[in-house]
């Protein structure tokens, strides 16, 4: 999913555009973008690098209920100064557990310090181990295991070299990882 600044509803069978359902704002010196979109049950979740969404003050993560876009998860995801540098790059939903996993570049989820990866249980954010020392660009659910990939090299004090898998309590390296 390439980054964009608008979301629209289209009929994929005849190419008819119904309506725009959301957009991120562009403010001076900071280009705000939608980086990921994920349908879950009767909602649509979106993440990116934005502080305003569809005309509202909404930071990095948003949920569409079919009518309105709203912030979910309290303060959502922020990085020190919540109005810059915070970004959600990837989301994945575990249908078995009903958990939404979010990765990106952030220091807080809700009111807790949670670095670059968090779990949303439908009512609050949770840390996942010690998080990562750098951005998470991709989350993948494969054979009931959550994998995280890209910039990071450590989970807490453990070396994970850009790839890690979640064992339910902590992040584990995936073989010897990747060099770049």
N, C-alpha and C positions, 0 to 999 in steps of 0.2 A: 504494500500500500504506500504509494508515494505521498510525501507531505503536501498538504493543500491548505487553503484557508476557507473553504466552504463545503457544506454537505448538501446534497440534493436528493430528492426522491424521483426516480425514473421508472417507467415501465420498460423492463428489459426486453419484452416481446415486440413492442412497436416503436420503441425509442422516444416515447412521449415523456417530457419533463413535467412532473406534477407541481413541485414547488421546492424552493430552497428551505431546508429545515434547520440550518445552523451555519454560523460563520465565526471565525476568530477575527479579532480586530488587529489592525496593524498600527502600532504606535511609533513615535519617532525613535530612531536608532535601535529598534528591536522588531524584527519580523516575526509575528505570531503565526503559528501553523498548527493544523490538526495533523498528527503523525500516525494515529492508529484508531480504528473503529472496530467495535466488537458487539454483535447482537447477543443478548442473554435474555431468555424467556420473552417477556413483552417489553423489554427495554433495549436501548441502544446506548452503549458506552463509548465515549471518545476521549482520547488523551492527546496531549501535545505540549507546545510551548506557548501558552496563552495566559493572560490575566483577565481578559474580557472575552465572553463568548455569547453570541446572539444578543448583544447589547447589555449583558449583565456582567457584573464583576464575578468572575469564576476563574479559579486558578488550576490549570494543568489537567484536570479531570472533570468530566461532565456526564450526566445521564439524561437520556431523552425517554420520556414515558409515553410517547405517541402524540403528545400535545405540547409539552414544555421541556426546555432544557433546564436542569438544575445541578448545582454542585452536589456531589455525594461525598460522604466521608468527612464531615466537619470542615476543617481548614484545608483539607485535601493535601496535595503534595507541594512542598515548597523547598527552596534551597537557600537557607540563610536569609537573604533579602527576598521575600516571597514574590516580588514583582519582577524579578529577572532571574535568569539562569535555571529556573525550574522547568523540568520537561518530563513528560511521560512518552516513552518511545514505543512501548509494547504492552499488550495485555493478552491474557489467556484465561479462559474459564474452565474449571474442572467440573464437569457435569456430575461426577461421582460424589464429590464433597460439597458442591455448591459454592466453592470459593473462587474469587476473582483475584488473579495475581497480576501485579502491575510492576513494570520495570522502567527505568529511565535514569535521569540525573536529578536527584533530590536528596535532601537531608532530613526532611520531616514528612510524616504521614499523619494527618490529624494533629494531635498535640504531642506526639512522641517522636523522638529522634530515631529515624529509620533510614538507613543509607542505601539508596538506589534500587531497592526492591521491597515490596510490601504485599501483604495479603489482606483482602477485604472480605469480611464474612457476611456482609449484608447490613451490618450495623456499625462496625468499627474496624479500624486498621490494626494490623498486627505486624510486628517485626518478624523477619525470617532469618534467624541466626544473627550474626553481626553485620549482615549486608555485605556490600562490595566496596572496594576502594575506588571504583570508577563506574562510569555509565554502563547500564544494561540496555542493549539494543534489541535483543530478541529473546522471547520466552517461547518455549515449545513444550507441549505435553505429549510425551511419547511412551507408550506402554505403561500408563499410569504413573509416570515419573515426570517431574517438572525439571526442565533444563533451561539454563540461562547462558547467554553468549555475548561476547564482543570485547569491550575495552578493558574490563577489570583483569587484575592479576592476582588479587587476594580476596578471600572471604574471611573477614576477621584477620587473624594472623596466619591463616593457612594459604599456601600457594595453590591457585586453581587455574592459572594461565588461560584466561579468556573463555573457558567453558567449565560449567559446574552443574551438578545435579543435586536436587533436594532429597534428603532421606527422611524427611518428616521432622527432623530436629536441627540439622545443620547442612551446610553445603559441602559437597565432596568433589574432588577433581574428576574429570572425565578423561581417563587414561593420562597421557602426559600433556594434554591441552593443545594449544595452538601457539605458534610463534608470532602471529600478527593478525 
